[in-house]
Amino acid sequence: MENIENKQPEMKFRAGAISATIWSNAMTTKSGEPFEVKSIQVNRAYKDKQDEWQNTGSFRTADLPKVKFVLDKAYEYLVVNTQKPIEDVAA
C-alpha cells in the first residue's frame, strides 16, 4: 500500500492563506483495470495560540473570493490537462 504521508500533490494553487491542492489517486476497477481519480482539497492556513501553522477547511466570509479563485484555477488546470485527444472524442 502507498504511503500517503509521503505522497506529493500534483498541483497547488494559493491566494494568501487559501490553497487548493490537486491530488492524483491510482485506483483499480473490479476487473483489475487501472484508472486515475483526481481530488481537490481546499484549506485555509492560520497560526494557533502557540504560533504554530495549522490548516482548516473552515472559511470566513472574507475568504470566499479567494476560495472561488483557487477552485477556478484548479478546475481550469484539470480541464486543460485531462482533455482526451481529438480522435478519442465521439462525433
C-alpha positions as CSV (number, residue, x, y, z in Angstrom):
1,M,0.0,0.0,0.0
2,E,1.2,3.5,-0.9
3,N,2.4,5.8,2.0
4,I,0.0,8.7,1.8
5,E,2.2,10.9,4.1
6,N,5.0,10.9,1.5
7,K,2.7,11.5,-1.5
8,Q,3.2,14.8,-3.3
9,P,0.4,16.8,-4.7
10,E,0.0,17.1,-8.5
11,M,-0.5,20.9,-8.3
12,K,-1.3,23.5,-5.7
13,F,-2.9,27.0,-6.2
14,R,-2.6,29.7,-3.5
15,A,-4.2,33.0,-2.8
16,G,-2.9,34.3,0.5
17,A,-3.8,31.8,3.2
18,I,-6.2,29.9,1.0
19,S,-5.0,26.9,-1.1
20,A,-6.5,24.3,-3.4
21,T,-4.4,21.2,-3.7
22,I,-4.9,18.7,-6.5
23,W,-4.2,15.0,-5.7
24,S,-4.0,12.2,-8.1
25,N,-5.0,8.7,-6.9
26,A,-4.4,5.5,-8.7
27,M,-7.5,3.2,-8.5
28,T,-8.4,-0.2,-9.9
29,T,-11.7,-1.4,-11.2
30,K,-13.3,-4.6,-10.0
31,S,-11.9,-6.3,-13.2
32,G,-8.4,-5.1,-12.4
33,E,-8.1,-2.2,-14.9
34,P,-6.2,0.8,-13.5
35,F,-7.6,4.3,-13.7
36,E,-6.9,7.7,-12.1
37,V,-9.1,9.8,-9.9
38,K,-8.3,13.5,-9.1
39,S,-9.4,15.1,-5.9
40,I,-9.2,18.7,-4.7
41,Q,-8.5,19.7,-1.1
42,V,-9.2,23.3,-0.1
43,N,-7.6,24.7,3.1
44,R,-7.0,28.0,5.0
45,A,-3.7,28.3,6.8
46,Y,-3.6,30.1,10.2
47,K,-1.4,30.3,13.3
48,D,-2.7,28.9,16.5
49,K,-2.2,30.3,20.0
50,Q,1.3,28.6,20.2
51,D,2.3,30.4,17.0
52,E,2.3,27.1,15.0
53,W,0.9,26.8,11.5
54,Q,-2.3,24.9,11.2
55,N,-4.8,24.2,8.3
56,T,-8.6,24.2,8.4
57,G,-11.4,23.6,5.9
58,S,-13.5,26.3,7.6
59,F,-13.6,29.7,5.9
60,R,-14.6,33.2,6.9
61,T,-16.9,35.3,4.7
62,A,-13.9,37.4,3.5
63,D,-12.1,34.2,2.4
64,L,-14.8,33.2,-0.1
65,P,-13.5,35.2,-3.1
66,K,-10.1,33.5,-2.6
67,V,-11.7,30.1,-2.2
68,K,-13.5,30.7,-5.5
69,F,-10.3,31.9,-7.2
70,V,-8.2,28.8,-6.2
71,L,-11.1,26.5,-7.1
72,D,-11.5,28.1,-10.5
73,K,-7.7,27.7,-11.1
74,A,-7.8,24.1,-10.0
75,Y,-10.8,23.4,-12.3
76,E,-9.1,25.2,-15.2
77,Y,-5.9,23.1,-14.6
78,L,-7.9,19.8,-14.6
79,V,-9.9,20.7,-17.7
80,V,-6.8,21.7,-19.7
81,N,-4.7,18.7,-18.5
82,T,-7.2,15.9,-18.8
83,Q,-8.7,16.5,-22.2
84,K,-8.8,13.5,-24.4
85,P,-7.1,13.7,-27.9
86,I,-9.5,14.7,-30.7
87,E,-9.5,11.2,-32.1
88,D,-11.0,9.9,-28.8
89,V,-13.9,12.3,-28.8
90,A,-17.1,10.9,-30.2
91,A,-18.6,12.9,-33.1
